[in-house]
Amino acid sequence: MINHMFMYLSAMEVLTNEDKKELCKEAFQDISAILAGLRDQGLSDFEIFEFGKSLIDHFDPIKMENLKKDSDYQDALFREANDL
């Protein structure tokens, strides 16, 4: 699994490009092993692909920003409705 050294870095510490590269390399190996395990347990390649797409969508920065804007807008509407 991913080297735990990175999990203990404080919020103030900055990862170097080499640290990021190594972390991503380890994550890729971990994720590949997990996906292979899903295949071994009977999931099809298509099901694994769809699962991977849903993970990517979950971390899509544009979608995350749009969700935040929608949430902020709804919060503003609720505040305005409460003021009436």
Secondary structure as GFF3:
##gff-version 3
##sequence-region A 1 84
A	DSSP	three_ten_helix	4	8	.	.	.	ID=ss1
A	DSSP	alpha_helix	17	40	.	.	.	ID=ss2
A	DSSP	alpha_helix	45	58	.	.	.	ID=ss3
A	DSSP	alpha_helix	61	83	.	.	.	ID=ss4
###
